[in-house]
């Protein structure tokens, strides 16, 4: 019997294949853009190829990377977590409030606050069936208010350990960057090698099928929001350590948008079922490099926003092709 | 066991977790300062030193305005604050109004806070009018959009004094007068201090305030004009917004010192950005005074920065409107002429007076 081969649906167009190109763009566009920006800067920006410069970029992007990874997990379940910026501000407030007990207890309390906020948001989504955008919007508003009540104005701290965490480094690599790298590795491992990761993807792809096949859908959902909350709280701690003051009024403002941007630009589809860890890190890095490039060349910040918009639209367009294919 | 299947039970569980969270947050907090007992600087001599430097423009009298004389001590005076008292400026501003009301015996002061929401400020002021306010002191969040309120106040002939920001309307008709700083002059004085710190020569970066804000525009314009006129040896080589926040001021300065290592000085359009710049310079391994900083505001932390050698000079933006506001109101009710703008006097801090002036800074 002759080999059974699927007949080609249509003769493949030779040369430029639009949908394949866009699919490539969604997967690798962010790496290509980062590479392009680096080359541009190496040529046109003075003092760019210096260790100090890369350190600055990585330190500034670290909190965004951490928040974005949590966001990527939530988006992988077809949800969204708008509360991350307010969780950062709450963790900054709690950190300074409990610093009197020492650095470690204060850190734990701050992270616990993030976990609790995530648990509340996750429970609303999983058990009460509230839409993620609504549940986390309520937290966005409420937690910022709570943080402001707790610490009504910017508060400087003197704790040497916390100052070291924000400004210190080991072997030339700032602690803040090390923490972000560790989080990246941990999230990457969780997504590839653990049941949690596989269940998350399964639920995000098709929640009904997950329920029918007996997956603990609700538990996984709550856990995902808890992880996002803890990571946002961690980012709040690192930012606070870096600026050497807790500033709940302005810390983390619009962070939810930066994080969603990083996730989308990194190629994670908003429709769930897929989480791109490395892509998300690159997405955050791309936005950071873009902002810093325009800043270094002394262009007004309104330009940055417009260029960002173009990149987001490009990413969404590339993603749309894949979905409709 | 919890029955999570019943909707009511689920809701109760979520509520219970939320309230437990709220309790845990505030329950047993202990900040660094709790052991020491914070001594917030009290400034007893502060109030007397506030005087108007200039009285400009056409004048207004009680007759011209068409108002009715009343005794502020027994009357009702409303105060509408725009932003929550979360930064030193707003804290000092509200404090000054309340203190002065107490000092001059105005017992009927009603204060509101719009929490940065313009809609709330409009309804706050309408509430104050409904409560029988006979005079209003307003720190406006916006300059525009006041027509409905102004019409209500004008119908009742209630004099309005706006502080720190202006309302776009006709003085002596829609409102009585505006008391505020001269932001262009603050920029010019910052430029003079900058010229002094740099010896008239060098490269300066500007940390701009929030875009589209008249404070930003005027502090920038005053600074640039004065530099051009008085210190042509100084070049402004970099200007980026730090959005009036410490974090942005720090991030932009980190980029700046990395790509423009030849920068000699930074003009920060408020103290928060200047303090962010100090953190960035420390992080980049700079010594105090290696990059000069001049800023505007006069907060306690920035004046301390002068004492520590990181900041060369700070031009004050005076938030203590209380004395001038009540003086102006009393004069007006006594039939004296009131100018359409009253300029509050701003101090200047540098290494010669910072230490002694620390208690006065807000």
HADDOCK unambig.tbl for C-alpha pairs under 7 A between the chains (distance, minus, plus):
assign (segid A and resid 46 and name CA) (segid B and resid 259 and name CA) 5.98 0.50 0.50
assign (segid A and resid 47 and name CA) (segid B and resid 258 and name CA) 6.90 0.50 0.50
assign (segid A and resid 47 and name CA) (segid B and resid 259 and name CA) 5.45 0.50 0.50
assign (segid A and resid 48 and name CA) (segid B and resid 259 and name CA) 6.92 0.50 0.50
assign (segid A and resid 53 and name CA) (segid B and resid 258 and name CA) 6.04 0.50 0.50
assign (segid A and resid 56 and name CA) (segid B and resid 254 and name CA) 6.75 0.50 0.50
assign (segid A and resid 94 and name CA) (segid B and resid 25 and name CA) 6.92 0.50 0.50
assign (segid A and resid 96 and name CA) (segid B and resid 31 and name CA) 5.77 0.50 0.50
assign (segid A and resid 97 and name CA) (segid B and resid 29 and name CA) 5.33 0.50 0.50
assign (segid A and resid 97 and name CA) (segid B and resid 30 and name CA) 5.43 0.50 0.50
assign (segid A and resid 97 and name CA) (segid B and resid 31 and name CA) 4.26 0.50 0.50
assign (segid A and resid 98 and name CA) (segid B and resid 29 and name CA) 5.28 0.50 0.50
assign (segid A and resid 98 and name CA) (segid B and resid 30 and name CA) 4.84 0.50 0.50
assign (segid A and resid 98 and name CA) (segid B and resid 31 and name CA) 5.10 0.50 0.50
assign (segid A and resid 99 and name CA) (segid B and resid 30 and name CA) 6.70 0.50 0.50
assign (segid A and resid 99 and name CA) (segid B and resid 31 and name CA) 5.17 0.50 0.50
assign (segid A and resid 99 and name CA) (segid B and resid 32 and name CA) 5.60 0.50 0.50
assign (segid A and resid 100 and name CA) (segid B and resid 30 and name CA) 5.05 0.50 0.50
assign (segid A and resid 100 and name CA) (segid B and resid 31 and name CA) 4.53 0.50 0.50
assign (segid A and resid 100 and name CA) (segid B and resid 32 and name CA) 4.41 0.50 0.50
assign (segid A and resid 101 and name CA) (segid B and resid 30 and name CA) 6.76 0.50 0.50
assign (segid A and resid 116 and name CA) (segid B and resid 21 and name CA) 6.59 0.50 0.50
assign (segid A and resid 120 and name CA) (segid B and resid 14 and name CA) 6.18 0.50 0.50
assign (segid A and resid 120 and name CA) (segid B and resid 17 and name CA) 6.86 0.50 0.50
assign (segid A and resid 120 and name CA) (segid B and resid 18 and name CA) 6.46 0.50 0.50
assign (segid A and resid 123 and name CA) (segid B and resid 14 and name CA) 6.72 0.50 0.50
assign (segid A and resid 127 and name CA) (segid B and resid 10 and name CA) 6.64 0.50 0.50
assign (segid A and resid 128 and name CA) (segid B and resid 10 and name CA) 6.72 0.50 0.50
assign (segid A and resid 152 and name CA) (segid B and resid 86 and name CA) 5.22 0.50 0.50
assign (segid A and resid 153 and name CA) (segid B and resid 86 and name CA) 4.46 0.50 0.50
assign (segid A and resid 153 and name CA) (segid B and resid 87 and name CA) 5.66 0.50 0.50
assign (segid A and resid 167 and name CA) (segid B and resid 283 and name CA) 6.60 0.50 0.50
assign (segid A and resid 243 and name CA) (segid B and resid 247 and name CA) 6.09 0.50 0.50
assign (segid A and resid 292 and name CA) (segid B and resid 255 and name CA) 6.78 0.50 0.50
assign (segid A and resid 295 and name CA) (segid B and resid 240 and name CA) 6.97 0.50 0.50
assign (segid A and resid 296 and name CA) (segid B and resid 255 and name CA) 6.44 0.50 0.50
assign (segid A and resid 296 and name CA) (segid B and resid 256 and name CA) 6.56 0.50 0.50
assign (segid A and resid 296 and name CA) (segid B and resid 259 and name CA) 6.29 0.50 0.50
assign (segid A and resid 298 and name CA) (segid B and resid 238 and name CA) 6.00 0.50 0.50
assign (segid A and resid 298 and name CA) (segid B and resid 239 and name CA) 6.50 0.50 0.50
assign (segid A and resid 298 and name CA) (segid B and resid 240 and name CA) 6.61 0.50 0.50
assign (segid A and resid 300 and name CA) (segid B and resid 240 and name CA) 6.56 0.50 0.50
